[in-house]
Amino acid sequence: MEYTNSQIRELIAEHIHSERNRKILERRLIDGIVLEKLAEEFDMSRRQIWSIINKNEKELFSKIK
């Protein structure tokens, strides 16, 4: 099943409680920003960004299956 950007944004808002993590997921899943750019934007390492995305995507996708 495919979701629209607005549906993805709503799912993120509903299931991801950290504001920072919501913003990172929106930038990645909706805007398609690559890890390096997200790391710069959020002043974090690429590894930290990857970890946040990985953990929160699993959480999000487990809720919508």
PDB file of N, CA, C and O in Angstrom, chain B, residues numbered from 101:
ATOM      1  N   MET B 101       0.854  -1.187   0.000  1.00  0.00           N
ATOM      2  CA  MET B 101       0.000   0.000   0.000  1.00  0.00           C
ATOM      3  C   MET B 101       0.891   1.240   0.000  1.00  0.00           C
ATOM      4  O   MET B 101       1.874   1.318   0.738  1.00  0.00           O
ATOM      5  N   GLU B 102       0.536   2.184  -0.825  1.00  0.00           N
ATOM      6  CA  GLU B 102       1.278   3.441  -0.869  1.00  0.00           C
ATOM      7  C   GLU B 102       0.524   4.510  -0.099  1.00  0.00           C
ATOM      8  O   GLU B 102      -0.706   4.544  -0.075  1.00  0.00           O
ATOM      9  N   TYR B 103       1.299   5.376   0.527  1.00  0.00           N
ATOM     10  CA  TYR B 103       0.731   6.469   1.318  1.00  0.00           C
ATOM     11  C   TYR B 103       1.106   7.799   0.693  1.00  0.00           C
ATOM     12  O   TYR B 103       2.184   7.942   0.115  1.00  0.00           O
ATOM     13  N   THR B 104       0.225   8.761   0.808  1.00  0.00           N
ATOM     14  CA  THR B 104       0.542  10.111   0.346  1.00  0.00           C
ATOM     15  C   THR B 104       1.445  10.772   1.384  1.00  0.00           C
ATOM     16  O   THR B 104       1.550  10.304   2.518  1.00  0.00           O
ATOM     17  N   ASN B 105       2.088  11.853   0.989  1.00  0.00           N
ATOM     18  CA  ASN B 105       2.945  12.584   1.925  1.00  0.00           C
ATOM     19  C   ASN B 105       2.161  13.061   3.142  1.00  0.00           C
ATOM     20  O   ASN B 105       2.673  13.022   4.261  1.00  0.00           O
ATOM     21  N   SER B 106       0.948  13.503   2.940  1.00  0.00           N
ATOM     22  CA  SER B 106       0.155  13.973   4.085  1.00  0.00           C
ATOM     23  C   SER B 106      -0.211  12.812   5.011  1.00  0.00           C
ATOM     24  O   SER B 106      -0.263  12.993   6.228  1.00  0.00           O
ATOM     25  N   GLN B 107      -0.463  11.633   4.461  1.00  0.00           N
ATOM     26  CA  GLN B 107      -0.744  10.465   5.296  1.00  0.00           C
ATOM     27  C   GLN B 107       0.503  10.053   6.086  1.00  0.00           C
ATOM     28  O   GLN B 107       0.411   9.705   7.263  1.00  0.00           O
ATOM     29  N   ILE B 108       1.656  10.094   5.438  1.00  0.00           N
ATOM     30  CA  ILE B 108       2.917   9.773   6.116  1.00  0.00           C
ATOM     31  C   ILE B 108       3.154  10.766   7.246  1.00  0.00           C
ATOM     32  O   ILE B 108       3.530  10.379   8.352  1.00  0.00           O
ATOM     33  N   ARG B 109       2.936  12.036   6.966  1.00  0.00           N
ATOM     34  CA  ARG B 109       3.121  13.076   7.986  1.00  0.00           C
ATOM     35  C   ARG B 109       2.193  12.835   9.189  1.00  0.00           C
ATOM     36  O   ARG B 109       2.609  12.993  10.337  1.00  0.00           O
ATOM     37  N   GLU B 110       0.950  12.455   8.923  1.00  0.00           N
ATOM     38  CA  GLU B 110      -0.004  12.164  10.001  1.00  0.00           C
ATOM     39  C   GLU B 110       0.427  10.950  10.815  1.00  0.00           C
ATOM     40  O   GLU B 110       0.335  10.963  12.042  1.00  0.00           O
ATOM     41  N   LEU B 111       0.892   9.911  10.149  1.00  0.00           N
ATOM     42  CA  LEU B 111       1.358   8.710  10.843  1.00  0.00           C
ATOM     43  C   LEU B 111       2.564   9.020  11.725  1.00  0.00           C
ATOM     44  O   LEU B 111       2.649   8.552  12.860  1.00  0.00           O
ATOM     45  N   ILE B 112       3.487   9.807  11.200  1.00  0.00           N
ATOM     46  CA  ILE B 112       4.654  10.205  11.979  1.00  0.00           C
ATOM     47  C   ILE B 112       4.212  10.986  13.211  1.00  0.00           C
ATOM     48  O   ILE B 112       4.678  10.722  14.319  1.00  0.00           O
ATOM     49  N   ALA B 113       3.324  11.937  13.018  1.00  0.00           N
ATOM     50  CA  ALA B 113       2.848  12.766  14.134  1.00  0.00           C
ATOM     51  C   ALA B 113       2.150  11.921  15.198  1.00  0.00           C
ATOM     52  O   ALA B 113       2.273  12.191  16.393  1.00  0.00           O
ATOM     53  N   GLU B 114       1.429  10.913  14.763  1.00  0.00           N
ATOM     54  CA  GLU B 114       0.673  10.075  15.690  1.00  0.00           C
ATOM     55  C   GLU B 114       1.554   9.101  16.476  1.00  0.00           C
ATOM     56  O   GLU B 114       1.301   8.839  17.652  1.00  0.00           O
ATOM     57  N   HIS B 115       2.584   8.570  15.824  1.00  0.00           N
ATOM     58  CA  HIS B 115       3.333   7.465  16.429  1.00  0.00           C
ATOM     59  C   HIS B 115       4.742   7.796  16.918  1.00  0.00           C
ATOM     60  O   HIS B 115       5.313   7.038  17.702  1.00  0.00           O
ATOM     61  N   ILE B 116       5.307   8.909  16.471  1.00  0.00           N
ATOM     62  CA  ILE B 116       6.666   9.269  16.886  1.00  0.00           C
ATOM     63  C   ILE B 116       6.559  10.450  17.847  1.00  0.00           C
ATOM     64  O   ILE B 116       6.098  11.528  17.470  1.00  0.00           O
ATOM     65  N   HIS B 117       6.985  10.240  19.078  1.00  0.00           N
ATOM     66  CA  HIS B 117       6.735  11.221  20.127  1.00  0.00           C
ATOM     67  C   HIS B 117       7.793  12.313  20.244  1.00  0.00           C
ATOM     68  O   HIS B 117       7.490  13.410  20.713  1.00  0.00           O
ATOM     69  N   SER B 118       9.013  12.038  19.832  1.00  0.00           N
ATOM     70  CA  SER B 118      10.075  13.043  19.902  1.00  0.00           C
ATOM     71  C   SER B 118       9.950  14.009  18.723  1.00  0.00           C
ATOM     72  O   SER B 118       9.907  13.593  17.566  1.00  0.00           O
ATOM     73  N   GLU B 119       9.894  15.297  19.036  1.00  0.00           N
ATOM     74  CA  GLU B 119       9.770  16.305  17.968  1.00  0.00           C
ATOM     75  C   GLU B 119      10.953  16.237  17.005  1.00  0.00           C
ATOM     76  O   GLU B 119      10.775  16.312  15.790  1.00  0.00           O
ATOM     77  N   ARG B 120      12.163  16.095  17.553  1.00  0.00           N
ATOM     78  CA  ARG B 120      13.359  16.010  16.706  1.00  0.00           C
ATOM     79  C   ARG B 120      13.263  14.813  15.768  1.00  0.00           C
ATOM     80  O   ARG B 120      13.542  14.932  14.575  1.00  0.00           O
ATOM     81  N   ASN B 121      12.871  13.669  16.300  1.00  0.00           N
ATOM     82  CA  ASN B 121      12.777  12.463  15.482  1.00  0.00           C
ATOM     83  C   ASN B 121      11.683  12.580  14.430  1.00  0.00           C
ATOM     84  O   ASN B 121      11.835  12.081  13.315  1.00  0.00           O
ATOM     85  N   ARG B 122      10.584  13.237  14.779  1.00  0.00           N
ATOM     86  CA  ARG B 122       9.529  13.483  13.776  1.00  0.00           C
ATOM     87  C   ARG B 122      10.079  14.309  12.622  1.00  0.00           C
ATOM     88  O   ARG B 122       9.847  13.991  11.456  1.00  0.00           O
ATOM     89  N   LYS B 123      10.808  15.370  12.951  1.00  0.00           N
ATOM     90  CA  LYS B 123      11.362  16.230  11.905  1.00  0.00           C
ATOM     91  C   LYS B 123      12.353  15.469  11.027  1.00  0.00           C
ATOM     92  O   LYS B 123      12.347  15.616   9.805  1.00  0.00           O
ATOM     93  N   ILE B 124      13.204  14.655  11.654  1.00  0.00           N
ATOM     94  CA  ILE B 124      14.180  13.877  10.890  1.00  0.00           C
ATOM     95  C   ILE B 124      13.467  12.901   9.956  1.00  0.00           C
ATOM     96  O   ILE B 124      13.823  12.795   8.782  1.00  0.00           O
ATOM     97  N   LEU B 125      12.468  12.191  10.468  1.00  0.00           N
ATOM     98  CA  LEU B 125      11.730  11.240   9.623  1.00  0.00           C
ATOM     99  C   LEU B 125      10.989  11.938   8.493  1.00  0.00           C
ATOM    100  O   LEU B 125      10.980  11.442   7.367  1.00  0.00           O
ATOM    101  N   GLU B 126      10.376  13.067   8.769  1.00  0.00           N
ATOM    102  CA  GLU B 126       9.691  13.810   7.703  1.00  0.00           C
ATOM    103  C   GLU B 126      10.671  14.246   6.623  1.00  0.00           C
ATOM    104  O   GLU B 126      10.392  14.114   5.431  1.00  0.00           O
ATOM    105  N   ARG B 127      11.816  14.763   7.043  1.00  0.00           N
ATOM    106  CA  ARG B 127      12.814  15.211   6.070  1.00  0.00           C
ATOM    107  C   ARG B 127      13.320  14.043   5.225  1.00  0.00           C
ATOM    108  O   ARG B 127      13.592  14.209   4.036  1.00  0.00           O
ATOM    109  N   ARG B 128      13.445  12.867   5.832  1.00  0.00           N
ATOM    110  CA  ARG B 128      13.937  11.693   5.110  1.00  0.00           C
ATOM    111  C   ARG B 128      12.841  11.067   4.247  1.00  0.00           C
ATOM    112  O   ARG B 128      13.038  10.867   3.049  1.00  0.00           O
ATOM    113  N   LEU B 129      11.693  10.758   4.844  1.00  0.00           N
ATOM    114  CA  LEU B 129      10.653  10.014   4.137  1.00  0.00           C
ATOM    115  C   LEU B 129       9.834  10.860   3.174  1.00  0.00           C
ATOM    116  O   LEU B 129       9.409  10.371   2.127  1.00  0.00           O
ATOM    117  N   ILE B 130       9.613  12.106   3.510  1.00  0.00           N
ATOM    118  CA  ILE B 130       8.779  12.955   2.655  1.00  0.00           C
ATOM    119  C   ILE B 130       9.631  13.782   1.698  1.00  0.00           C
ATOM    120  O   ILE B 130       9.339  13.861   0.504  1.00  0.00           O
ATOM    121  N   ASP B 131      10.688  14.400   2.233  1.00  0.00           N
ATOM    122  CA  ASP B 131      11.521  15.276   1.407  1.00  0.00           C
ATOM    123  C   ASP B 131      12.649  14.540   0.701  1.00  0.00           C
ATOM    124  O   ASP B 131      13.245  15.070  -0.237  1.00  0.00           O
ATOM    125  N   GLY B 132      12.954  13.298   1.152  1.00  0.00           N
ATOM    126  CA  GLY B 132      13.982  12.496   0.493  1.00  0.00           C
ATOM    127  C   GLY B 132      15.406  12.977   0.735  1.00  0.00           C
ATOM    128  O   GLY B 132      16.290  12.729  -0.086  1.00  0.00           O
ATOM    129  N   ILE B 133      15.637  13.655   1.840  1.00  0.00           N
ATOM    130  CA  ILE B 133      16.964  14.191   2.145  1.00  0.00           C
ATOM    131  C   ILE B 133      17.891  13.040   2.540  1.00  0.00           C
ATOM    132  O   ILE B 133      17.503  12.164   3.314  1.00  0.00           O
ATOM    133  N   VAL B 134      19.114  13.042   2.009  1.00  0.00           N
ATOM    134  CA  VAL B 134      20.087  11.978   2.289  1.00  0.00           C
ATOM    135  C   VAL B 134      20.689  12.152   3.685  1.00  0.00           C
ATOM    136  O   VAL B 134      20.649  13.236   4.268  1.00  0.00           O
ATOM    137  N   LEU B 135      21.250  11.055   4.206  1.00  0.00           N
ATOM    138  CA  LEU B 135      21.778  11.044   5.569  1.00  0.00           C
ATOM    139  C   LEU B 135      22.798  12.143   5.821  1.00  0.00           C
ATOM    140  O   LEU B 135      22.756  12.792   6.866  1.00  0.00           O
ATOM    141  N   GLU B 136      23.708  12.362   4.886  1.00  0.00           N
ATOM    142  CA  GLU B 136      24.753  13.366   5.077  1.00  0.00           C
ATOM    143  C   GLU B 136      24.159  14.758   5.280  1.00  0.00           C
ATOM    144  O   GLU B 136      24.599  15.515   6.146  1.00  0.00           O
ATOM    145  N   LYS B 137      23.174  15.076   4.484  1.00  0.00           N
ATOM    146  CA  LYS B 137      22.521  16.386   4.594  1.00  0.00           C
ATOM    147  C   LYS B 137      21.746  16.505   5.902  1.00  0.00           C
ATOM    148  O   LYS B 137      21.751  17.560   6.538  1.00  0.00           O
ATOM    149  N   LEU B 138      21.078  15.419   6.303  1.00  0.00           N
ATOM    150  CA  LEU B 138      20.358  15.436   7.574  1.00  0.00           C
ATOM    151  C   LEU B 138      21.324  15.616   8.740  1.00  0.00           C
ATOM    152  O   LEU B 138      21.031  16.342   9.689  1.00  0.00           O
ATOM    153  N   ALA B 139      22.475  14.953   8.665  1.00  0.00           N
ATOM    154  CA  ALA B 139      23.477  15.083   9.727  1.00  0.00           C
ATOM    155  C   ALA B 139      23.922  16.537   9.854  1.00  0.00           C
ATOM    156  O   ALA B 139      24.055  17.052  10.964  1.00  0.00           O
ATOM    157  N   GLU B 140      24.148  17.192   8.734  1.00  0.00           N
ATOM    158  CA  GLU B 140      24.527  18.610   8.752  1.00  0.00           C
ATOM    159  C   GLU B 140      23.391  19.463   9.317  1.00  0.00           C
ATOM    160  O   GLU B 140      23.609  20.309  10.184  1.00  0.00           O
ATOM    161  N   GLU B 141      22.196  19.233   8.824  1.00  0.00           N
ATOM    162  CA  GLU B 141      21.028  20.033   9.216  1.00  0.00           C
ATOM    163  C   GLU B 141      20.743  19.934  10.719  1.00  0.00           C
ATOM    164  O   GLU B 141      20.393  20.930  11.353  1.00  0.00           O
ATOM    165  N   PHE B 142      20.892  18.737  11.284  1.00  0.00           N
ATOM    166  CA  PHE B 142      20.560  18.529  12.687  1.00  0.00           C
ATOM    167  C   PHE B 142      21.792  18.509  13.594  1.00  0.00           C
ATOM    168  O   PHE B 142      21.696  18.205  14.783  1.00  0.00           O
ATOM    169  N   ASP B 143      22.950  18.837  13.013  1.00  0.00           N
ATOM    170  CA  ASP B 143      24.211  18.892  13.756  1.00  0.00           C
ATOM    171  C   ASP B 143      24.462  17.594  14.529  1.00  0.00           C
ATOM    172  O   ASP B 143      24.724  17.593  15.731  1.00  0.00           O
ATOM    173  N   MET B 144      24.371  16.503  13.789  1.00  0.00           N
ATOM    174  CA  MET B 144      24.573  15.170  14.355  1.00  0.00           C
ATOM    175  C   MET B 144      25.460  14.383  13.398  1.00  0.00           C
ATOM    176  O   MET B 144      25.679  14.794  12.258  1.00  0.00           O
ATOM    177  N   SER B 145      25.965  13.251  13.871  1.00  0.00           N
ATOM    178  CA  SER B 145      26.751  12.397  12.982  1.00  0.00           C
ATOM    179  C   SER B 145      25.817  11.618  12.053  1.00  0.00           C
ATOM    180  O   SER B 145      24.634  11.433  12.338  1.00  0.00           O
ATOM    181  N   ARG B 146      26.382  11.175  10.946  1.00  0.00           N
ATOM    182  CA  ARG B 146      25.628  10.360   9.999  1.00  0.00           C
ATOM    183  C   ARG B 146      25.127   9.094  10.697  1.00  0.00           C
ATOM    184  O   ARG B 146      24.006   8.651  10.449  1.00  0.00           O
ATOM    185  N   ARG B 147      25.942   8.519  11.556  1.00  0.00           N
ATOM    186  CA  ARG B 147      25.593   7.309  12.295  1.00  0.00           C
ATOM    187  C   ARG B 147      24.405   7.557  13.237  1.00  0.00           C
ATOM    188  O   ARG B 147      23.514   6.715  13.340  1.00  0.00           O
ATOM    189  N   GLN B 148      24.391   8.689  13.912  1.00  0.00           N
ATOM    190  CA  GLN B 148      23.270   9.024  14.800  1.00  0.00           C
ATOM    191  C   GLN B 148      21.968   9.167  14.005  1.00  0.00           C
ATOM    192  O   GLN B 148      20.917   8.674  14.415  1.00  0.00           O
ATOM    193  N   ILE B 149      22.061   9.846  12.869  1.00  0.00           N
ATOM    194  CA  ILE B 149      20.881  10.030  12.012  1.00  0.00           C
ATOM    195  C   ILE B 149      20.370   8.677  11.536  1.00  0.00           C
ATOM    196  O   ILE B 149      19.169   8.410  11.585  1.00  0.00           O
ATOM    197  N   TRP B 150      21.289   7.815  11.072  1.00  0.00           N
ATOM    198  CA  TRP B 150      20.903   6.492  10.592  1.00  0.00           C
ATOM    199  C   TRP B 150      20.198   5.718  11.696  1.00  0.00           C
ATOM    200  O   TRP B 150      19.179   5.072  11.450  1.00  0.00           O
ATOM    201  N   SER B 151      20.732   5.780  12.905  1.00  0.00           N
ATOM    202  CA  SER B 151      20.160   5.063  14.042  1.00  0.00           C
ATOM    203  C   SER B 151      18.746   5.565  14.352  1.00  0.00           C
ATOM    204  O   SER B 151      17.839   4.766  14.583  1.00  0.00           O
ATOM    205  N   ILE B 152      18.562   6.868  14.355  1.00  0.00           N
ATOM    206  CA  ILE B 152      17.238   7.461  14.619  1.00  0.00           C
ATOM    207  C   ILE B 152      16.246   7.035  13.545  1.00  0.00           C
ATOM    208  O   ILE B 152      15.124   6.639  13.859  1.00  0.00           O
ATOM    209  N   ILE B 153      16.649   7.114  12.290  1.00  0.00           N
ATOM    210  CA  ILE B 153      15.761   6.740  11.190  1.00  0.00           C
ATOM    211  C   ILE B 153      15.416   5.257  11.267  1.00  0.00           C
ATOM    212  O   ILE B 153      14.250   4.879  11.158  1.00  0.00           O
ATOM    213  N   ASN B 154      16.427   4.426  11.454  1.00  0.00           N
ATOM    214  CA  ASN B 154      16.218   2.984  11.505  1.00  0.00           C
ATOM    215  C   ASN B 154      15.254   2.606  12.633  1.00  0.00           C
ATOM    216  O   ASN B 154      14.286   1.880  12.404  1.00  0.00           O
ATOM    217  N   LYS B 155      15.508   3.084  13.821  1.00  0.00           N
ATOM    218  CA  LYS B 155      14.666   2.761  14.988  1.00  0.00           C
ATOM    219  C   LYS B 155      13.231   3.254  14.794  1.00  0.00           C
ATOM    220  O   LYS B 155      12.274   2.522  15.045  1.00  0.00           O
ATOM    221  N   ASN B 156      13.098   4.486  14.350  1.00  0.00           N
ATOM    222  CA  ASN B 156      11.763   5.072  14.232  1.00  0.00           C
ATOM    223  C   ASN B 156      10.989   4.562  13.035  1.00  0.00           C
ATOM    224  O   ASN B 156       9.761   4.487  13.093  1.00  0.00           O
ATOM    225  N   GLU B 157      11.667   4.205  11.941  1.00  0.00           N
ATOM    226  CA  GLU B 157      10.980   3.587  10.812  1.00  0.00           C
ATOM    227  C   GLU B 157      10.394   2.241  11.229  1.00  0.00           C
ATOM    228  O   GLU B 157       9.256   1.917  10.889  1.00  0.00           O
ATOM    229  N   LYS B 158      11.181   1.461  11.969  1.00  0.00           N
ATOM    230  CA  LYS B 158      10.678   0.169  12.440  1.00  0.00           C
ATOM    231  C   LYS B 158       9.436   0.365  13.302  1.00  0.00           C
ATOM    232  O   LYS B 158       8.443  -0.346  13.147  1.00  0.00           O
ATOM    233  N   GLU B 159       9.500   1.324  14.200  1.00  0.00           N
ATOM    234  CA  GLU B 159       8.364   1.633  15.077  1.00  0.00           C
ATOM    235  C   GLU B 159       7.147   2.047  14.234  1.00  0.00           C
ATOM    236  O   GLU B 159       6.042   1.543  14.434  1.00  0.00           O
ATOM    237  N   LEU B 160       7.364   2.950  13.312  1.00  0.00           N
ATOM    238  CA  LEU B 160       6.287   3.462  12.483  1.00  0.00           C
ATOM    239  C   LEU B 160       5.676   2.357  11.622  1.00  0.00           C
ATOM    240  O   LEU B 160       4.455   2.201  11.581  1.00  0.00           O
ATOM    241  N   PHE B 161       6.520   1.597  10.940  1.00  0.00           N
ATOM    242  CA  PHE B 161       6.001   0.577  10.031  1.00  0.00           C
ATOM    243  C   PHE B 161       5.323  -0.572  10.769  1.00  0.00           C
ATOM    244  O   PHE B 161       4.431  -1.220  10.221  1.00  0.00           O
ATOM    245  N   SER B 162       5.739  -0.829  12.004  1.00  0.00           N
ATOM    246  CA  SER B 162       5.070  -1.873  12.785  1.00  0.00           C
ATOM    247  C   SER B 162       3.634  -1.458  13.131  1.00  0.00           C
ATOM    248  O   SER B 162       2.773  -2.315  13.334  1.00  0.00           O
ATOM    249  N   LYS B 163       3.380  -0.161  13.198  1.00  0.00           N
ATOM    250  CA  LYS B 163       2.055   0.349  13.541  1.00  0.00           C
ATOM    251  C   LYS B 163       1.098   0.357  12.348  1.00  0.00           C
ATOM    252  O   LYS B 163      -0.119   0.361  12.532  1.00  0.00           O
ATOM    253  N   ILE B 164       1.637   0.359  11.130  1.00  0.00           N
ATOM    254  CA  ILE B 164       0.769   0.535   9.966  1.00  0.00           C
ATOM    255  C   ILE B 164       0.603  -0.736   9.140  1.00  0.00           C
ATOM    256  O   ILE B 164      -0.075  -0.708   8.113  1.00  0.00           O
ATOM    257  N   LYS B 165       1.186  -1.818   9.547  1.00  0.00           N
ATOM    258  CA  LYS B 165       1.042  -3.069   8.784  1.00  0.00           C
ATOM    259  C   LYS B 165      -0.303  -3.686   8.953  1.00  0.00           C
ATOM    260  O   LYS B 165      -0.577  -4.738   8.376  1.00  0.00           O
TER     261      LYS B 165
END
